[in-house]
């Protein structure tokens, strides 16, 4: 079980205001839990998050939001770039390793004026 949360500051890079293409960056939180991560202590990590997305209007009040975010962090630590789950070192302790996770998101937004 992996739980993620992020808060992105976004910037609209599109020229047309009817459709938006945005880039974002901000902090994130990642929690690995459950039996699969129990041996490594179910770590919680702070991440750097980068995102890219688009807003597509379906009418005057409804729009579809599409996007992807990358969480970059150190598994069980602070910040990271790339890597995998921790491995055991010679003393039997898990080592921290850099990791990245991708998240795709789709949503419908309604603007009730």
N, C-alpha and C positions, 0 to 999 in steps of 0.2 A: 504494500500500500504506500503510495507516494502522494503527498499533499504539497501543492505549490500555491504561492500567492505572490503578486507583484503589484507595484504602483509605477506606471510609466508616465513620463512627460512626453507628449507627442507633438510633432510638428507636421503640418499639412504641406506636402511638397508638390501637390497637383496644381495645374494652372486653371482647371475648371472647378467651380465651386459646386456643381451638381454632383460630381463624383470626387471623393477625396482619396488621396494616396498619402499615408502618413508613415513616419519613422518615429520610433520611440526608444527611450532608455530610462532605466531607473533601478531601484533595489528590488530584491526578491527574497523569498523564504522557501526552503525546501525541507520536508521532513520525510525520512525513510522509516517505515514502521512495519510491524508484523513479523511473522515467522521468517520470511526470506531475509530480513535485515537484522534479526535478533543477535546473531553472532558478532556483528560489528557494532552493536550497541544502539541500534535505531537512531542514527545521528540526525541532528538538525543542522542545516547550513544556511548561511547568508550568501546570496548570489548577486552578480551583476546581470541585469536582464536587458536584452535588446530586442526590439520588435519591428515588424513591418506589417502594414495592413491597408485595407481599403473599405470605404463606406459607399454603398450603392443604394440610391434612393429607389423605392418601389412605389412611391406616391408622395403626396405633400406631407404626410405625417409618419410614414413608415419607411425604414431603411434596413438594409442587411449589412452587418459588420463582419468582415473576414480578416483573419490575421494569423501571424505566426510569431512566436517569441522564443528566444534562446536563453536558457538559464546557464550561466557560466559560474562554476563554484568549485571549491575543494570539498570532496566528500568527507563530511564530518569536520569541516574547517570553515574558513572564511571565503576567499575568492579563488577561482580557478579558471583554467582555459580548456584543456581536453584531457581525457583519460578514462578510466573505468572504475569499478568498485575497488575497495581497499584490498590489499593482499597481506598475508601474514609475513612478518619479518622473521629473522633468525631467533628472536626471543619469544615468538608466539603472539606478538601484538600486531594489531591491524595498522597499516601505514595509511596516512592520508594521501589521496591522489586527486589530481585535477579531473574534473568531469564536466560534460555539457549535456543538457537535456533540451529537447525541442517540444513545444506545445503548439498545437493548432487550435484556433478558436473560431467559432461561428456564432453569431447572435442576431436577434432582431430587435431593433430599437424603435420606440414609438414616441413621437413628440406631440403631446396633447396641448394644443394652443387654445 
